[in-house]
Amino acid sequence: MTTTTNAKDTFARRIGGADWPAVTDEINDYGCALLPRLLTPAECADLAELYDRADLFRATIDMRRHRFGDGEYRYFDRPFPEAVRRLREELYPRLLPIARDWYAKLGRDAEWPDSLEEWLEICHRAGQERPSPILLRYETGGWNALHRDVFGDKVFPLQVVINLNAPGEDHTGGEFLLVEQRPRAQSRATATLVPQGHGLIFTTRDRPVMSKRGWSAAPVRHGVSAVRSGRRHTLGLVFHDAT
């Protein structure tokens, strides 16, 4: 058995170990849902250490310079680290039924095929060819403004973030923030402190919510609260590529 096969089986087992009906209910209720541990502490440390390997990335973004917040993030270039590639491949088919259900409720065409590879080919034919997995680094005082990760016309409505550091040990603060504009109502905010190695699924752009007129699309933005102390690294897994 090869290392590649072992890695596929490992990530498939971890992702398959989630209570997916409960995860689906939670994300339908709140627009986000925690997953069990997807990466061990050692795997988290290995990924965080890659941040200083500039050769692995296609671009580096200074959030303060662009008024996105205070911190820095880097877009991985191909080929991806094994863990990044496997997590994306194994998560996509688990998220796909939720995505299709959401678009059915909103009366939209769900164009996503059964495999991530096929979907990314569609993105590439539409001119969205640049890889989208992100590694983020926040120092003390760092934060991320509310935003959406929409990189073109082709959008997958769910994405996943994984905290590579241990809250309360490596950093304080740095909660994941989700703000949803409810139909004809005030915005609703959700804050989640993601445990080390755990995934958080969340809404990319909008999601269906029930209103008096039926299902409506509620716009959603996400960000990160101020890191009070320490350093926080996160892995962002977006399931559509960029223009």
NUVOTOR-238278 format. One record per atom (N, C-alpha, C, O, CB): x, y, z. Coordinates in steps of 0.001 Angstrom, whole numbers, plus 500000, padded with zeros to 6 digits. Glycine has a CB too. Layout:
NUVOTOR-238278
XYZ
...
END
This chain:
NUVOTOR-238278
500845498807500000
500000500000500000
500881501243500000
501823501331500787
499043500005501225
500588502199499131
501434503377498992
501086504425500040
500033504378500676
501300503969497591
502009505374500197
501763506489501108
500549507282500669
499759507725501503
502986507402501188
500389507467499349
499255508220498823
497936507555499199
496991508227499611
499363508355497303
497876506221499053
496672505489499421
496409505603500910
495263505780501323
496789504023499017
497456505504501727
497295505646503167
496712507011503518
495813507111504353
498635505445503875
497226508062502878
496741509410503150
495270509540502764
494482510123503508
497585510447502395
494899509001501607
493501509061501176
492604508370502186
491569508910502574
493329508422499791
492999507169502616
492195506425503581
492097507161504914
491038507176505542
492783505037503795
493201507770505344
493213508481506620
492234509642506607
491426509777507526
494618508984506938
492294510482505582
491417511646505541
489970511256505259
489046511899505756
491902512628504489
489769510211504467
488408509729504238
487793509236505541
486613509468505805
488399508606503184
488593508557506351
488098508045507633
487772509184508594
486730509163509250
489129507105508268
488641510161508681
488396511280509599
487153512069509190
486316512402510029
489617512212509644
487045512360507919
485897513133507444
484624512299507546
483567512814507912
486118513602505988
484725511013507223
483567510138507329
483112509929508760
481974509523508996
483873508817506705
483995510203509727
483643510028511137
482739511112511684
482227510980512795
484878509974511957
482530512180510932
481612513233511383
480173512721511350
479834511855510543
481754514504510501
479343513253512218
477909512960512202
477286513886511154
476816514976511480
477244513163513640
477286513447509908
476904514336508822
475445514790508859
475174515930508482
477170513664507531
474491513962509294
473135514506509455
473082515648510464
472383516637510245
472181513406509887
473828515516511584
473856516591512579
474583517815512037
474165518946512285
474528516109513873
475680517593511291
476404518707510675
475488519452509707
475468520683509687
477673518200509938
474736518711508910
473818519314507951
472760520152508658
472454521264508228
473151518235507100
472203519619509743
471204520378510503
471804521663511059
471166522716511025
470637519524511648
473034521579511572
473665522751512177
473950523835511145
473716525019511391
474957522350512875
474455523420509992
474771524434508989
473501525017508380
473496526172507954
475654523840507891
472425524233508336
471149524774507874
470581525778508873
469901526728508484
470145523643507639
470859525571510157
470356526470511193
471203527727511349
470667528814511569
470290525743512509
472521527587511237
473413528689511602
474328529168510464
474963530215510589
474257528269512765
474403528430509378
475305528812508300
476732528359508499
477592528629507661
475286530275508137
476998527663509612
478327527105509874
478172525899510788
477169525766511489
479277528171510513
479181525012510775
479117523801511599
480523523267511827
481330523201510899
478225522718510932
480807522890513059
482102522314513393
482193520867512951
481212520125513006
482360522418514883
483370520477512517
483684519086512200
484639518549513258
485274519337513959
484302518956510772
484759517228513393
485734516660514316
487160516946513847
487364517571512807
485516515149514458
488126516492514610
489524516752514267
489869516134512917
489711514930512710
490461516203515359
490343516978512004
490749516529510678
492257516413510544
492753515688509682
490219517469509630
493003517138511410
494465517128511393
494985516934512809
494460517522513755
495023518438510780
496002516119512951
496637515937514253
497457517186514596
497751517986513708
497539514662514259
497833517367515880
498694518511516222
499993518529515415
500456519596515010
499023518487517708
500583517350515179
501824517297514394
501575517724512957
502388518447512380
502423515883514424
500469517291512372
500137517693510998
499849519190510924
500209519851509950
498923516896510479
499195519723511965
498947521166512017
500264521939512035
500433522921511311
498102521526513256
501189521483512871
502487522158512976
503236522104511647
503856523086511238
503339521519514089
503176520958510979
503866520823509693
503297521809508665
504050522431507915
503746519374509166
501981521947508633
501371522870507671
501684524319508022
501981525121507137
499854522662507618
501619524661509305
501912526033509720
503345526414509360
503608527551508970
501683526198511231
504261525475509490
505666525758509171
505880526038507683
506869526666507303
506541524589509599
504960525577506848
505091525829505409
504924527296505065
505298527721503972
504077525012504642
504366528077505982
504112529480505669
505390530212505256
505342531127504433
503481530174506869
506510529821505812
507774530486505504
508441529954504244
509525530407503878
508716530343506661
507798528989503572
508319528452502314
507680529213501158
506678528761500604
508041526914502193
508233530340500795
507630531191499768
507468530474498432
506585530820497648
508466532436499574
508308529484498166
508256528781496887
506991527944496723
506681527512495613
509467527897496740
506260527708497804
505057526884497744
503802527676497384
502729527099497213
504851526195499062
503939529001497271
502764529850497131
502829530692495857
503908531041495376
502622530755498348
501651531007495326
501577531820494108
501427533307494404
501717534138493544
500421531359493248
500972533656495621
500764535068495953
500710535230497461
500293534327498186
499467535610495300
501143536410497922
501077536777499332
500310538086499452
500590539039498724
502504536904499955
499343538138500368
498490539311500528
498707539902501923
498557539213502931
496989538945500306
499060541183501961
499168541939503209
497806542574503476
497403543505502779
500309543032503133
497100542068504488
495739542540504738
495688544023505092
494771544728504673
495111541732505850
496661544499505858
496646545906506252
496782546799505024
496089547809504909
497777546201507259
497661546435504119
497869547238502908
496595547381502096
496312548446501546
498957546620502045
495827546297502025
494600546311501228
493362546655502054
492239546611501552
494406544966500564
493576546998503325
492480547345504239
491513546193504423
490306546389504563
491731548564503726
492073544961504420
491274543771504678
491281543405506159
490546542509506573
491788542603503848
492098544083506961
492283543722508359
493728543951508737
494339544930508308
491872542256508620
494285543046509545
495680543139509952
496222541718510047
495871540974510963
495838543909511316
497061541352509117
497604540000509052
498092539738507637
498256540663506842
496542538944509479
498321538482507335
498862538139506017
498347536752505642
498129535898506502
500439538179506012
498159536550504346
497811535198503899
498466534922502554
498818535828501799
496272535021503801
498611533626502292
499261533180501070
498402532137500369
497834531250501006
500656532613501374
498315532257499040
497618531266498223
498610530185497795
499651530480497208
496955531934496978
498277528940498093
499123527830497652
499186527786496127
498213528091495438
498595526488498207
500340527406495627
500491527090494213
500437525575494068
500602524848495047
501830527672493631
500206525101492854
500246523670492608
501701523209492465
502534523992492007
499428523312491343
502033521985492834
501183520982493488
500992521286494971
501895521812495622
501787519585493320
499817520957495503
499504521219496895
500165520195497813
500466519083497381
497997521218497103
500394520559499076
500765519548500068
499703518449500111
498521518706499887
500940520191501470
500132517239500398
499226516086500368
497986516305501224
496874515993500797
499953514837500837
498166516838502421
497013517024503310
496002517991502710
494797517758502804
497470517533504680
496471519066502099
495583520051501486
494799519415500345
493586519597500242
496384521265500976
495481518680499501
494829518045498356
493787517019498799
492669516993498284
495871517374497463
494168516174499761
493260515117500202
492051515672500943
490934515192500750
493998514136501091
492260516668501781
491135517259502502
490112517837501526
488908517641501692
491628518351503466
490588518536500528
489677519110499529
488893518023498796
487677518115498631
490462519955498519
489617516997498365
488972515927497589
487944515163498409
486896514785497884
490018514959497058
488223514929499685
487324514131500515
486164514947501073
485090514399501325
488095513506501652
486363516250501270
485287517089501792
484246517423500726
483054517506501022
485862518370502367
484691517613499499
483779518065498444
482526517177498317
481416517710498337
484517518099497111
482660515849498189
481435515053498023
480535515047499255
479339514776499145
481797513637497677
481099515346500432
480281515433501641
479478516732501675
478367516772502203
481164515331502889
480049517786501108
479381519078501090
478395519205499931
477467520012499981
480406520183501013
478603518415498907
477817518529497678
476311518376497908
475552519175497360
478278517493496686
475828517386498694
474372517284498901
473784518521499571
472661518918499259
474052516059499741
474529519132500485
474046520359501134
473953521476500107
472951522189500046
474979520776502306
475002521627499296
475013522672498268
473848522505497291
473169523476496958
476345522651497504
473622521291496840
472544521051495878
471177521322496506
470288521869495853
472607519607495354
471012520943497760
469748521202498454
469507522700498582
468387523168498376
469747520543499846
470544523450498919
470386524899499047
469942525530497735
469030526356497717
471692525535499511
470580525145496644
470223525751495361
468840525321494899
468142526094494243
471254525391494304
468432524100495230
467064523664494903
466042524536495637
465028524931495061
466859522164495275
466313524831496900
465401525672497673
465309527082497103
464255527717497159
465847525731499126
466420527565496555
466466528925496013
466083528994494531
466084530071493935
467851529499496201
465758527843493947
465364527813492546
466501528087491587
466283528597490487
464286528796492312
467716527750491997
468897527967491164
469376526646490570
469115525573491113
470026528629491980
470073526746489459
470672525562488847
471965525207489588
472857526044489730
470951525801487329
472055523985490048
473266523499490724
474140522811489685
473846521691489265
472916522518491908
475200523470489275
476010522975488162
477164522092488596
477955521663487755
476543524125487379
477284521805489905
478450521082490391
478339519587490094
477352518958490475
478622521309491892
479335519009489419
479346517565489161
479731516793490426
479939517380491488
480325517229488012
479820515479490292
480024514632491466
481439514695492029
481632514415493212
479697513216491122
482429515052491222
483807515067491704
484382516478491667
484012517292490821
484675514122490870
485293516753492597
485966518046492636
486770518279491362
486812519398490851
486877518137493861
487401517244490852
488208517380489638
487370517899488478
487797518798487754
488845516038489265
486166517329488298
485283517779487217
484838519225487428
484764520010486482
484057516864487116
484543519563488681
484096520917488977
485194521944488696
484933523004488127
483646521015490431
486414521620489097
487515522552488855
487797522712487362
488227523778486923
488776522078489575
487558521665486587
487699521784485133
486697522796484588
487022523566483685
487501520411484448
485487522800485129
484476523782484722
484946525193485084
484818526123484288
483105523474485395
485492525339486295
486036526643486706
487121527104485738
487149528263485324
486604526567488140
488014526177485382
489148526540484523
488674526944483125
489211527880482533
490142525367484424
487674526243482600
487144526607481282
486489527990481295
486396528655480264
486132525559480813
486037528410482474
485423529732482625
486457530811482939
486094531958483200
484368529696483725
487741530454482916
488791531427483164
489241531516484606
490091532344484935
488339532749482725
488687530676485483
489087530646486891
490098529512487066
489736528384487400
487841530453487843
491366529834486834
492409528809486786
493381528868487956
494160527934488150
493174528932485509
493356529934488734
494341530075489802
493896529337491064
492745529475491477
494578531556490113
494784528557491685
494402527769492865
494004528644494037
494526529744494214
495542526861493279
493066528139494841
492465528955495895
492765528544497337
492452529329498232
491024528951495713
493352527369497637
493652527063499047
494564528127499659
495507528596499022
494313525671499168
494266528497500905
494916529640501546
495528529217502881
494950528416503615
493907530795501756
496695529760503180
497297529638504503
497403531049505074
498002531934504463
498712528924504443
496811531251506259
496747532582506859
497572532625508138
497674531634508862
495287532979507151
498161533788508402
498932533988509633
498508535316510278
498523536369509640
500477533978509338
498128535234511559
497799536407512350
498731536474513549
498897535491514271
496319536378512801
499338537638513758
500095537899514972
499179538584515986
498010538836515696
501351538772514673
499707538884517170
498933539603518172
498375540901517572
499112541673516959
499805539907519418
497090541129517752
496429542297517185
495859542069515804
495153542931515280
497378543427517134
496149540926515199
495656540646513858
494161540350513831
493598539846514803
496412539486513269
493532540667512715
492103540404512533
491797540400511038
492618540821510224
491229541469513282
490620539925510694
490218539836509288
488847540471509126
487896540088509808
490203538357508797
488745541434508232
487482542125507994
486445541171507400
486793540173506769
487697543327507061
485189541488507608
484111540681507050
484164540737505526
484299541810504938
482736541168507568
484054539562504890
484210539493503442
483605538193502924
483070537393503692
485703539599503042
483696537997501625
483307536738500970
484433536308500052
485102537149499452
481966536894500170
484650535010499936
485687534476499050
485046534057497727
484919532869497430
486426533269499715
484652535043496950
484054534825495630
485057535333494602
485378536521494577
482652535556495487
485551534435493753
486660534757492856
486264534784491391
487137534824490523
487765533772493048
484970534764491093
484506534742489717
483057534300489677
482398534239490715
485381533818488857
482551533990488491
481155533590488342
480890532187488887
479774531884489310
480753533656486883
481910531336488876
481755529967489355
482028529934490859
483136530228491307
482711528995488594
481000529573491631
481099529630493092
480540528356493700
479464527899493316
480353530862493647
481272527780494652
480725526699495465
480274527327496781
481031528098497371
481785525540495699
479059527023497264
478474527798498358
478978527471499756
478531528079500730
477029527617498338
479895526526499870
480423526156501179
481940526086501123
482510525747500086
479836524809501648
482594526403502229
484036526238502328
484393525825503753
483530525789504631
484776527545501926
485660525515503975
486091524970505264
487359525671505719
488269525907504925
486321523443505171
487412526003507006
488622526561507604
489069525623508725
488240525062509441
488376528020508145
490379525458508870
490946524591509909
491953525412510707
492866526009510136
491624523308509289
491785525441512033
492726526158512901
493951525274513116
493825524138513571
492062526541514273
495127525788512793
496356525001512931
497048525224514271
498058524583514563
497313525338511809
496511526125515084
497069526378516411
496041526062517485
494856525902517195
497540527837516537
496510525973518741
495639525606519853
495135526857520563
495930527579521165
496380524687520843
493823527132520508
493289528279521242
493552528135522743
493449527044523304
491777528429520979
493891529247523374
494182529229524797
495603528847525129
496060529060526252
493266528303525475
496316528280524155
497726527928524344
498604528736523388
499496529466523821
497945526408524124
498347528601522092
499135529326521098
498614530743520872
499371531636520494
499140528567519787
497333530939521102
496741532264520907
495487532404521752
494861531415522133
496415532506519419
495129533662522039
493823533980522595
493122534903521619
493767535597520833
493940534630524010
491803534911521672
491039535646520668
491076534893519347
491346533692519311
491590537080520493
490803535608518266
490832534975516956
489637534082516685
489763533063516007
492077534181516815
488466534460517214
487266533681516924
486848533871515460
487024534945514886
486114534090517873
486305532830514883
485768532915513522
484401533585513602
483567533201514423
485667531492512848
484168534579512757
482937535351512779
482132535120511505
482682535071510405
483242536838512952
480841534982511674
479924534845510541
478775535820510779
478142535788511834
479400533354510383
478503536682509810
477426537663509934
476455537473508776
476833537542507606
477988539121509956
475208537234509126
474163536917508146
473097538004508151
472573538379509200
473527535538508447
472788538500506959
471718539478506821
470409538735506630
470162538181505559
471986540449505636
469574538716507648
468295538017507576
467305538815506729
467356540045506724
467724537777508991
466404538135506012
465434538849505177
464564539799506000
463886539379506937
464548537853504433
464591541081505640
463783542110506292
463961542097507809
462996542245508559
462313541920505943
465212541917508252
465504541877509687
466944542325509913
467701542507508960
465272540447510270
467315542501511174
468685542861511512
469629541685511275
469206540529511241
468771543326512968
470899541993511115
471902540953510885
472067540081512132
471860540536513257
473255541585510491
472440538832511909
472723537903512995
474180537477512918
474665537096511853
471784536671512935
474881537543514051
476300537177514104
476492535880514873
475793535608515849
477127538301514750
477454535083514415
477848533853515088
479368533873515265
480099534157514316
477385532587514281
479839533575516466
481278533520516747
481637532104517178
480965531517518026
481683534557517851
482697531558516592
483126530186516885
484623530167517132
485394530657516308
482754529222515726
485037529611518251
486456529386518510
486763527966518043
486351526995518678
486821529594520045
487479527850516944
487710526553516299
488868525838517007
489967526387517077
488018526733514770
488646524629517531
489741523896518189
490835523522517184
490587523435515982
489199522621518877
492032523304517693
493149522946516823
492848521687516022
492422520672516573
494417522748517645
493073521768514727
492906520613513855
491485520337513431
491259519494512563
493435519424514519
490517521022514019
489119520817513658
488751521703512474
489344522760512261
488196521108514858
487767521254511714
487281522036510594
486010522773510951
485243522327511805
487049521150509395
485787523894510304
484519524613510401
484013524836508984
484655525520508187
484679525976511174
482858524256508676
482198524504507400
481408525792507529
480781526033508561
481273523312506988
481430526626506491
480643527849506566
480212528289505176
480710527802504161
481437528961507256
479278529219505165
478672529718503942
479628530636503183
480232531529503777
477378530454504260
479766530427501896
480648531256501078
480037532620500761
480685533649500948
480982530536499790
478803532629500285
478207533869499771
476824534139500349
476599535190500948
478118533813498260
475894533201500177
474557533325500751
474000531929500973
474564530940500505
473615534163499827
472895531860501688
472289530561501973
470777530723502088
470300531834502321
472876529946503276
470010529643501929
468554529766502010
468063529851503448
468494529080504306
467893528594501315
467169530782503704
466476530871504988
464986531029504694
464602531637503695
467021532069505864
464159530479505568
462725530533505356
462188531891505787
462518532396506860
462018529402506122
461355532470504931
460673533722505247
459175533537504976
458734532462504569
461260534916504406
458411534594505208
456970534498504982
456641534233503517
455575533709503196
456281535773505441
457567534598502634
457344534407501203
458000533141500671
458053532935499458
457860535600500439
458494532300501552
459192531088501139
460679531212501371
461118531987502221
458918530784499678
461454530457500623
462897530484500786
463492531754500175
463173532134499049
463524529241500150
464363532396500950
465060533591500491
466557533397500677
466990532635501541
464570534851501253
467343534089499861
468805534024499977
469279535065500984
469080536263500785
469488534250498594
469902534610502056
470443535507503073
471927535722502810
472695534764502897
470212534938504501
472367536946502489
473794537209502277
474584536971503568
474130537301504663
474008538657501778
475776536392503411
476625536052504563
478054536517504292
478570536360503186
476594534514504851
478680537087505311
480097537435505251
480807536808506455
480186536518507478
480296538991505228
482102536608506314
482860536008507410
484144536792507656
484613537538506796
483183534531507105
484700536605508849
485942537278509221
486517536646510475
486080535573510892
485708538783509438
487487537303511070
488159536805512274
488287537952513270
488711539051512911
489565536203511934
487913537687514544
488050538709515579
489523538911515929
490373538106515548
487246538320516840
489816539973516644
491203540317516970
491882539215517780
491317538694518742
491251541635517744
493090538874517378
493927537949518155
494519538754519307
495272539702519085
495067537282517263
494176538372520547
494597539151521712
496051538878522078
496756539766522559
493699538844522904
496493537648521848
497888537301522137
498285536089521310
497439535289520910
498094537020523654
499595535964521058
500108534794520353
500016534912518843
499920536005518285
499370533576520796
500047533762518205
500029533664516742
498998532610516339
498864531572516987
501450533303516176
498284532896515270
497230531990514794
497430531731513309
497482532670512514
495810532584515062
497545530452512929
497593530029511535
496302529275511214
495808528500512033
498852529139511255
495774529504510043
494613528743509609
494776528320508153
495423528996507353
493327529566509791
494175527191507842
494123526677506480
492721526907505953
491745526465506559
494511525162506418
492615527600504820
491328527857504202
491163527020502946
492002527067502046
491174529337503879
490084526257502886
489806525381501752
488574525898501006
487437525727501446
489593523910502225
488838526532499870
487784527036498991
487628526038497856
488622525506497361
488114528480498446
486395525777497437
486148524717496456
485830525253495067
485195524569494264
485015523843496924
486268526469494785
486273526994493418
487565527757493238
488056528373494183
485025527907493133
488122527727492044
489377528424491790
489113529874491387
487964530283491220
490181527701490696
490184530639491235
490073532086491073
490440532538489664
491155531846488939
490958532790492082
489938533710489291
490294534312488015
491702534874488076
492189535427487090
489296535409487634
END
